[in-house]
Each structure stands twice: as structure tokens, then as C-alpha cells.
């Protein structure tokens, strides 16, 4: 008989849905979810979750919490109270406090205390990259809070960690050789609220420096931004996974110029589709790219311009594209995450 697992999540991004599908193959799963993005109702959800969690925690053999946040407090509290096991999967904002760029849940005092309480009570924290345990940020000059990660932000805590990288589906994110890449085309994926965090500002400036190149933004519409952009910048808006896949397959290069990035799922998706990656020197991005692409050392327009001049002159683009796909298949597949995640959860039990 399958063990009973309670899965607590505030949202359902693609990587969350992928984890749920994995867990449902191996456990009897119940989901606890409230729309925590409606921040004005957070106290109501916190109150409701208290009562929902008592019978749920009694039922469960294991509680898995996705992201650190308000929703992580009661699950880890009742798991501890009832002698049940719990783990918390952390993804990025729950491991950072960067006031200079208004990023990181842990910059908010109340939320920092609640996350700290959850991290101290849980049996295991599962970061999706090593950098969420501890890292030093050097990419974005305005950032002065260089030391980030749970160990740095909670020096008095001594939780157990097990890094399990996000996994991508190489059977969905494909690189058909018959699809012609658009020469000197650059793609990036972000939401409107992530525009500066993901380097949208410097990408627009690069577009002005390279008027014969094409720059595409997926996830953002022109109506979302109050700014003038050159004619070679195209905002595609929100795309379905199928249309996004087609967009990756046509783009020659992919930008991931984040100031902070917990993992970089879109970067890995693009690489599986044969995009040559150009990433920032921050968090786990250089490790994802490996030897298959290019790294921008600092968020600086002069350095970025020099790098793009080098990039567009590269002659072995097809070789690099294939190398990018192989880099993800060798290190960051969904099958690898499933194997690591299930093995770890069974060990906790």
C-alpha cells in the first residue's frame, strides 16, 4: 500500500505540476492549497490552514511543502507535534533577502521569522540548487547584500539539506533539426514583475546596440511596460507550453541575465530546444550552462556589448546548440529528479 503524502503548495507552476505527477506515481497524495498570492487575504488563509492541517497531518505519513512562506508554518508545526516527517522544497525567493532590487521573501521581517520557524522544524530542506544554501552575489553592482542563501540568512539554524536539481522533460522540449533557427535572434522568458530582476532592462539596451538582431520577450506584453523600445524588440505576451516550445526552437540564443535565480527552468527548456545560452554569473546559472554557452560576468552594458559581439561571430553555432541540449540531458532531466526525489523521501520516511 502506498504511503500517504500531503503536498502543500501556494502555486502551480510547471515545475510544481511536474513534481506532483512524480509524487502521485509513488504515493497516495492529497493537496493543500490556498491562493496565497492574494496577499491581503493571507491572514484568512493562515487561519483556515490551521484547522485544515490538523486532520491532514494526522492522515499523512509525510508532508511535503513547496516553497518557504506563510503556508509552510502550520504543516511543519503539526508534523513535529504529531511525530510525522516533513520536508520543505525551496526555490529561490524563499532563500533570499535583497532589498536593493526588492527581491526575496526573507527581506520581510514577519515572513523571515515564519520561514525560519518552518526551516527549524522540518526534517529536511530540499533546495533546487546549491546556491540556495549559500552563495555570494557579484553580478549586479547595486546589490550590496552579497551573502545570500539559508545558511547565510539564518546563521543560528542548523537544518539538514539535500540538493535535488529541477528536472526537465527532454521528450517535450525537443530540438528538431529541420526547423531553421532565425539568424542572430535572442529570446528571453519572464513575467512583467520580473523585468529588471531577469535582466530585461539590459537586454533592451543591447537591442539598441545591435539593430540588425532580433530580441524576443516571452511572458511580457508591450502593454505591461511603460517604456519605449527599438523596433527590433518584440514582446510575445504569455505563451502556451506548445507555442513556447516552437519559439525556443526558432531562437538561436537564449538570455538568462538574472540578478538572482534559484535554478533557471526556462534556461534549461531553451537549451533542450537548441538555444545557445547566455547567462549571468550568478547562483547556479554557470553550472547549468556548463561549456555550452556564454557567461556575462557583470551587469554592465559595455561588457554585455562586447560579449554579444563575440557571440554573433561564433562559427560553430550548430555544435553549441547540440551541446546545450546534451548538457541538460546529462544533468537536469525529469527522470533524474524523480529518482533523487523519491529516493530521498523514502529515506526520510
Secondary structure by P-SEA (a helix, b strand, c coil): cbbbbbbbbccccaaaaaaaaaaaaccbbbbbbcccccccaaaaaaaaaaaaaaaaaaaccbbbbccccccaaaaaaaaaaacccbbbbbcccccbbbccccccccccaaaaaaaaaaaaaccbbbbccccccbbbbccccccccccccccccccccbbbbbbbcccccccccccccccccccbbbbbbbccccccccaaaaaaaaaaacccbbbbbcccccccccccccccccccccccaaaaaaaaaaccbbbcccccccccaaaaaaaaaccbbbbcccccccccccccccccccccaaaaaaaaaaaaaccaaaaaaaaaaaaaaacccaaaaaaaaaaaaaaac
